[in-house]
Amino acid sequence: LYLLICHLKVRNGSRSRNGSFESREFRALKDLKAVSNIGRALVDGTVGILLGLLLISMPGDILKLVEHVWLKIHVQLLRENISWLETFPVGFKLNVPLTTNMGREILLVVSAYENTLALAFGSSSVQFFLVKALALIGMVFGFSVVSALVFDAIQLSTLHIKIISGTFCRMFRALLYTQSSLWKLFRGKKLNPLRHRTDTLEYDSMQLLLGTMLFTICLFLFTTLLVYYAFFTSVALSVAACGVLVWILHILILQLPLAECLVRILYPNRFPRTVYFSHSGENATSNGIHTSTLVSVP
């Protein structure tokens, strides 16, 4: 009905706010933008209603799917792999006391976060209420709000992974910086942060001895930190990929030009077929204004 009204409006003509007639192309462009916005709103609402009906009809299956993904992440991906890292993975000779202590502390953080989430959302009544609330939000506010809530839920449920990954990232960066500074010590160099350059410096025997000891310690700890840093970086990237998938689904549903395609099929005369330029002067050498004309598809 709205497309028909827009079509009749373009054919019969309408006045602008200042009383003058607008060009046919300008009015068609404004109507096309309005149709596009309404089409996106209709798609958003329709997908939200369908998703809400799906959540209301199968809340148990949805909760089982969420529980399965949760167990995959925390049991198979984290706990089993952390235990695997303590057994010299892929032939890497790790520092046994360091990897044992780090594995214990990581499992402690994971268990604490799991208990916190279980205390807040572990009850079945709370879980069914959240599913029904999400379904109601989707039916009222559309798919865009549901996708935003799902994205925030993913970020909240994987917050501890981001914290652990960020901690290992800072530790590995500090280790690399320390090794770089100690390597300059062996070369008789020193970083000058004020002038942003490396200066030559003579060290005594005690400084060289201390630097040798620290460099050896950092060198033996390098492999252990590298393995943990690579593992948790890959886990954090996998979690980020889930959020990216939700964002891509949001873009595909809301930004596809479905309304424009429908208008193009039903009313092709709204789109230009030919563009040509004419000269306003009397001859080709006179200075004039070039005007363009759009010829619509019949």
C-alpha positions, 0 to 999 in steps of 0.5 A: 500500500505504501509503495502504491501511494509513493508511486501515485505521488511521483506520477501526480506530483507534489509540492515541497514545503516552500510551495514549489514543485520538486523534481521527479528524480528528487521526489523519487529519491526521497520516497526510495529512502523512506521505503528503504527505512520502512523495509529495514524496520519490517525485516527487523520486526519480522525476524524478531517476531520469528525468533521470539516465537522460536524461543518461546516454543523451544526454551528447553532445547535452547538452554540445552544448546547453550549448556552444550556450548558452555561445557565445550568452552570450559571443559574441553577447551580450557580445563583439558587443554590446560592440563595438556599444557602441563605435560610438555605439549608438542615436544616443548620443554616447559618450566615445570614449576612455572607451568604448574603454578600458572595452570593452578591459578588459571583453573582457580580463576575459571572455577571462580568465574563459573561459580559466580555465573552459576550463582547468578544464572544457575537456577532453571527458573532464572534461565527460563525467565531469561529465555522468555524475556529475550523472546519478548524483547525480540517480538517487541523491539526486533532482531537488532536488540536481540542481537545486541543482547546476545553479543553482550551475553557472549562478552560477559560469559567470556570475560575471564578468558579476555582477562587471562589472555590480556594478562599473558599478553602483558607478561609476554610483552614485558619478557620481550622488552627485558630480553631486548634490554639484556641483549643490548647489554651484551653488545655494550648498548643502552636504550636512551628513551629521552632521545629515542636512540641506542647509545654506547655504554661500558659495563663493569663485570658485576653488571655483565654477570647480573645481566647474564643471569637475568638473560638466562632466566628469561631465556628458559622462561620464554618457551613457557610464556610463549606457549600459554600466550599463543594458546590463550590468544587463539582462544580469545580469537575464537571467542571474538569470532563468535561475536563477529558472526553475530555482528555479520548476521545482524548486518546481513539481516538489517543492511540487505537492500531488500526494499530497494530490490522490491521497488526495482522489480515493481516500479522500475521507472523510479531508477534512471536508465540513461544520463545525458548532458546538454550544453546551454550555449548557442555554439560549442565555443561559448561558455555555458552551463552543462545540465544533466537529465535522467531518463527513467526506465519505462 
